[in-house]
Amino acid sequence: MRQLPSLLLLLVLSACVFASSDYHEQLVLKPLHPSLLLASFNFQSKTSWASFEQQNFRYFPRSLGQILQHANTRELHLRFSLGRWDAESWGARPWGGTREGGTGVELWAWVEADTDEEAEGRWLTLTNALSGLFCASLNFIDSTRTTRPVMSFQPAEQYSNSSSENLHLLHGTLPREVVCTENLTPFLKLLPCKGKAGISSLLDGHKLFDASWQSMSIDVTPVCVPGTSECQLQITHTIDMVLDIQRSKRPRDNPIPRPVANEDLKCDTSKPYHSHDTCYPLDTSAQEEDWSLSQIFGHSMKGSCPLANDGTDQVCINVPHARNVFASSGAAEHKDESGYSRCYEVPADQDFELALPQQEISEKVPIEQPLLYAERSFIGYGQERGGVQAILTNPSLIDAVDFVYMESLPWFMKLYLHTLKAKISNGNGKSSKDDVIQEMYYQPALDRKRGTQLEVRILIPANSTVILTYDFEKAILRYTEYPPDANRGFDIAPAVITIGNDISIRTTTLLLPLPTPDFSMPYNVIILTSTVMALGFGSVLNLLVRRFVGVDEAEKWDLRAIRFKVAAMVAALVRKFRRRRDHTE
Amino acid sequence: MSIDRRKAALFGAAAAVRLLLFTSPGLPDLLTGRVEISTPVTSFKRLQEGLFLYNHNVSPYNGGVYHQAPLLLTLFSLIPSPATYPVFTNLLYISVDLSSAIALMQIAESGESGSSRLYTSPRREKRWSSVAVAAAFLFNPFTIATCVGRPTSVFTTCAILHAIAKAVNGATFHSMLAISLASYLSMYPLLLLPPLALLCYDRQKSTKRIESLVKFTAGSTTVVTGSLFVLLQMSYLITGSWEFVASTYGVQLLLPDLTPNVGLWWYFFVEMFDSFRNFFLGVFWLHLSSYVGGLTIRIRTQPLFVLTMVFGVFAIFKPYPSISDASIFLAMLPLYRHVFPLMKYTFVESSIVLYATFLGPAFYYLWIYAGSGNANFFYAITLVWSLGWSLLLADVLFAVLRDEWEVERPEMKGKEIIQI
C-alpha cells in the first residue's frame, strides 16, 4: 500500500518526462525530373528547459547541449552543404531553403552576452567546440569571416525586449570547407538511434556525398508556448540530398561507369538513321525509372527507431497515386487525399524495402515554382579589379517580392560601394533605373580584421529582373596569407537572400583568383631590394663623405707602383736579416 | 610684356592639352586605374569611395579603402560630384597644375639655384628661363599623366612647390604653413623641414632678420607644429573621431596595403615573413629619413639643391611612390642646368628611365591580365626604375659638389678627379 503513491508518482513523472521530451523522424522521398530523387531525412526532438538546465539529456544530444551551455548560445543553426540546387529544373527548395546553407559550412547563432567583446569571445568558444565535435575546420571562422547581419536572419522565437538586448546574432561562413564522411559520422552520433535503426540506417557516406546536391543541418531553437514562460528546446537534424538514380544504382564494388552493352541501350527507333551501329538516346522523361531503396541507398532500412513512438509515419513518398509502389510486408500504407503522397508506417523489427518498377506515366507531381531565381557571377577580367553581377528574377506574373540580399565578402575584395548599381528590366523588355533599393546596410571591411557586410532590401515588381552590379579591387596578400594551392583562388561566400521569415535562397559560391607573388623567391627579393637600396645609399654617402682630389694627386695603386712597393719591402726585409746574421757571427 | 605673353601662351597650351586629354573618352579612367599613377594613398577612385561614404554618414576611415586626408573630403564635397559633372574636377586639377607651375616659375626667377646666400656658382649664367623651366614641368609626360589620372598627390606637389616659392621670396610664415599643409596631406613632406628652414633663413628679407639660426628654426618649427595641430583638430571636427590618424598616417608607416606600385617596398613586404615585418619597416623608414640630415649638413650652402635631392630620394624610397614624385624631381632638376655639363651618365640614366617607363606597363599587363608573366617581371622593372633614378641622383649630386669644389680649385676645371 505504501508503494502505491510512489508508484503513482513514478508513473506521473515518467508521463511528464515522456510528454516533455519527444522524438520523431521522417523520410520524404520526392522524385524530381529527370531521374533524380530528393530524399529528405528529418529528425526532431524536444527537451524542456528544466531538464536541459539540469543536464538531464534524453533525446537531446549531450555533447551539443553542453557546448551550447558553455557558450551561452540561445539558438544555433549549423549547415554543411555541397552542390548546387538547380531551381529551374527542380523548383522550390525543400523547406523553403531554411534548412540549407551555402556551399561549405555556414553557422549562425544567437549568443547571450553583455558586451560585443564578450559575444565575440563566446562565439570563438562556440566555433572551436563545434569544430571539435563535427571534425570540421570551424575554428577558421574568425573575425574576418564573421558578420552580424541586421536585416537577414530572424530568431525563431520573438524574444521579449528585456532579453533580446543581450542577444547577439553572429554569422560565419567557411565556403572552402569540403564536407565529407568525417562530418556525417558525428552527425549520426547525435541522433538517438545513432544510425543503427530507423531512417538514419539508410545514411551512408558513399551515397550521400555522391549526390548532386546535399545539405546537412542542425537547428536548435527554443519553442515557447505563447503567453507562458514554459519553453522547450527543440533540435532538428535534417539531411537533404538530390540523388541521381542511375549513378546511385551503380554497384558499390563496381563504381567505374562502363559503356552500356549494345543490347541494353535504349534507342529511339523512330529516327531515320537508327541502325545497329547508330543510336539516338531515347527521351525517357515520360518513363519513370525503376529504383528501390536498397539500390539507391545501398541497403534496406533496418526497421524503425523504437524511440520514435509518437505515431507519425516514418517514410513518405511523393508520387502520383497512379504510380506503382511496392513496400515490404508489415508496413501499413496510408494514401494522402491530395493525390500525390503516400506514407508508410514501418514495423519495428523488420527491414523495410520500397521498390518502384519502371512505368510509363504521364501524370507528374507539380513542381512548386520558387519565388525568386538568383544567380551571381564575376564580371570583368584580369587580376587587378573586377565586378560582381547578381541577376535576380521574379517569375511571378502578379506578385511583387520584397527581399533582403546579403553579401559577406572577405577583406581582400575591396568593394567600391559608389559603383553599386541596380538595373531593373521587366519581362516586356523595358528597362529602367528606378530605385529598387529600399534600404541598405553597409559595413566596410578593415584589412585583416573584418570582412565587408552588405545588406540590401529590394522590392522587385512582378515579372521583372533586377541586375545588381558593383566593382571591387583585388588585393595582393602577404606571402604567408596564401593557402597552399594559391592559384586556385579564394572562395567567396554565397549571397543569402531572405524573403519574409520562411524562405531563404542562396546563390553559389564564387572563386576569386588573386594575383600571386613568386613563392620561390623570398630570399632573392630581399637581397635584390636591399642591393638596390644599398647602391643608392652607398653612392650618395660616398659623394657626401669623401673629398675630391685630382687624379694625379692621389696615391696611385696601379701594378708598377705595387711592384715597386713590394720590391722595397722585400729589400728591407733582406737587409734586416743580413744585419742580424752579421751581428750574431 | 612679351614675357607675359609667353607665360599666357604656355599656360594656355598646357591647359588645352590637359582639357583635350580629359575629354577623350576613357582615358582619365584608364589612367586613374594604372598603378604607376594611383597608389592606395592617392587614388582618385578611392577618393570617390570615401566621398560617397562620407556623404552617406558612414565613416570612411572605418574601412580599408580610403586612406587620404579628411580635408580633401571637404574640398571635394564643395564641387559637384565627379561622376555627374566631371568638368569641375578636371578644372580643379588643371588649376592645381598651373598653380604649381607658377610657384616653379617664381623659384626659377629668383635665381636661388645659381647663387644662394653662401655660394655662387661660377657657371650660373648658363640657365634656362623661368618659362622654359615651367614648360619642362607642364609638358613633362609624367606631369600630364598625373594630372589626367587625378591622384591627390598633385595637391601635395602644389603645396610643396608653393612652400619653396614662398621661402625663396622670404615669406617664412607662409612657407611653413604650406609645408605643414603638405605634411598633413601626405606624411613625408615633414622630412623637407630642415632644408626648407635653412632656405627660409638664407632668404630672409633684410628688414627683419633673425640672426640666430637656432632661434629661427625654433620659430619655424613652432609655426609648423601649430598649423599641423590646427589642421588635425579641423579633421577631428570633420570626422568626429581620431580614427583617421591610424587610417591615413598609420597606413604609410605600417604598410598594410600591398598594392603594386613603382617603388621597392611592396614586393619586399609581400615576401617578408611576419616576424620580421616591424623590424624592416623601421629600417626602411630610417633609411628614408637618414638622407635629409647628411645632405643638409654637407650641402649647407645650397639648401635648394638639398630639397631637389630629397625629392629624388622620395621618388625612389618612399612607401607608395608614383610618377608624380618623379615629376616633382624632374621639375626642380632644370634649375640646375648650369651643372648639366658636369654630369657623367646622362645618356645611360635617361635610357634606363625610358626603358622602365615603357616596359613597366607591359610587364604589369603580362602579370595581371595575360597571366603569362609572373610578379617578378614587374618587380624587376621597379628595380630598374629605382636604379635609374638613383644613378641620376648620384650623378647630379656629383655635378653640384664638383661645381662647389671648383670654386676653391679653379685650375681643376676640365681635369679628371677622383674621390678619396
Boltz contact constraints between the chains, C-beta under 6 A:
constraints:
  - contact:
      token1: [A, 382]
      token2: [B, 368]
      max_distance: 6.0
  - contact:
      token1: [A, 382]
      token2: [B, 369]
      max_distance: 6.0
  - contact:
      token1: [A, 383]
      token2: [B, 368]
      max_distance: 6.0
  - contact:
      token1: [A, 384]
      token2: [B, 368]
      max_distance: 6.0
  - contact:
      token1: [A, 414]
      token2: [B, 65]
      max_distance: 6.0
  - contact:
      token1: [A, 416]
      token2: [B, 49]
      max_distance: 6.0
  - contact:
      token1: [A, 418]
      token2: [B, 48]
      max_distance: 6.0
  - contact:
      token1: [A, 418]
      token2: [B, 49]
      max_distance: 6.0
  - contact:
      token1: [A, 418]
      token2: [B, 52]
      max_distance: 6.0
  - contact:
      token1: [A, 444]
      token2: [B, 63]
      max_distance: 6.0
  - contact:
      token1: [A, 445]
      token2: [B, 64]
      max_distance: 6.0
  - contact:
      token1: [A, 446]
      token2: [B, 64]
      max_distance: 6.0
  - contact:
      token1: [A, 447]
      token2: [B, 64]
      max_distance: 6.0
  - contact:
      token1: [A, 447]
      token2: [B, 256]
      max_distance: 6.0
  - contact:
      token1: [A, 476]
      token2: [B, 258]
      max_distance: 6.0
  - contact:
      token1: [A, 478]
      token2: [B, 270]
      max_distance: 6.0
  - contact:
      token1: [A, 479]
      token2: [B, 271]
      max_distance: 6.0
  - contact:
      token1: [A, 515]
      token2: [B, 368]
      max_distance: 6.0
  - contact:
      token1: [A, 517]
      token2: [B, 270]
      max_distance: 6.0
  - contact:
      token1: [A, 517]
      token2: [B, 375]
      max_distance: 6.0
  - contact:
      token1: [A, 518]
      token2: [B, 374]
      max_distance: 6.0
  - contact:
      token1: [A, 518]
      token2: [B, 375]
      max_distance: 6.0
  - contact:
      token1: [A, 518]
      token2: [B, 376]
      max_distance: 6.0
  - contact:
      token1: [A, 522]
      token2: [B, 271]
      max_distance: 6.0
  - contact:
      token1: [A, 525]
      token2: [B, 267]
      max_distance: 6.0
  - contact:
      token1: [A, 525]
      token2: [B, 271]
      max_distance: 6.0
  - contact:
      token1: [A, 529]
      token2: [B, 264]
      max_distance: 6.0
  - contact:
      token1: [A, 529]
      token2: [B, 268]
      max_distance: 6.0
  - contact:
      token1: [A, 532]
      token2: [B, 383]
      max_distance: 6.0
  - contact:
      token1: [A, 532]
      token2: [B, 386]
      max_distance: 6.0
  - contact:
      token1: [A, 532]
      token2: [B, 387]
      max_distance: 6.0
  - contact:
      token1: [A, 536]
      token2: [B, 390]
      max_distance: 6.0
  - contact:
      token1: [A, 539]
      token2: [B, 394]
      max_distance: 6.0
  - contact:
      token1: [A, 543]
      token2: [B, 397]
      max_distance: 6.0
  - contact:
      token1: [A, 543]
      token2: [B, 398]
      max_distance: 6.0
  - contact:
      token1: [A, 544]
      token2: [B, 294]
      max_distance: 6.0
  - contact:
      token1: [A, 544]
      token2: [B, 298]
      max_distance: 6.0
  - contact:
      token1: [A, 546]
      token2: [B, 419]
      max_distance: 6.0
  - contact:
      token1: [A, 546]
      token2: [B, 420]
      max_distance: 6.0
  - contact:
      token1: [A, 548]
      token2: [B, 405]
      max_distance: 6.0
  - contact:
      token1: [A, 548]
      token2: [B, 417]
      max_distance: 6.0
  - contact:
      token1: [A, 548]
      token2: [B, 419]
      max_distance: 6.0
  - contact:
      token1: [A, 549]
      token2: [B, 420]
      max_distance: 6.0
  - contact:
      token1: [A, 550]
      token2: [B, 412]
      max_distance: 6.0
  - contact:
      token1: [A, 550]
      token2: [B, 415]
      max_distance: 6.0
  - contact:
      token1: [A, 550]
      token2: [B, 417]
      max_distance: 6.0
  - contact:
      token1: [A, 551]
      token2: [B, 416]
      max_distance: 6.0
  - contact:
      token1: [A, 551]
      token2: [B, 418]
      max_distance: 6.0
  - contact:
      token1: [A, 554]
      token2: [B, 418]
      max_distance: 6.0
  - contact:
      token1: [A, 554]
      token2: [B, 420]
      max_distance: 6.0
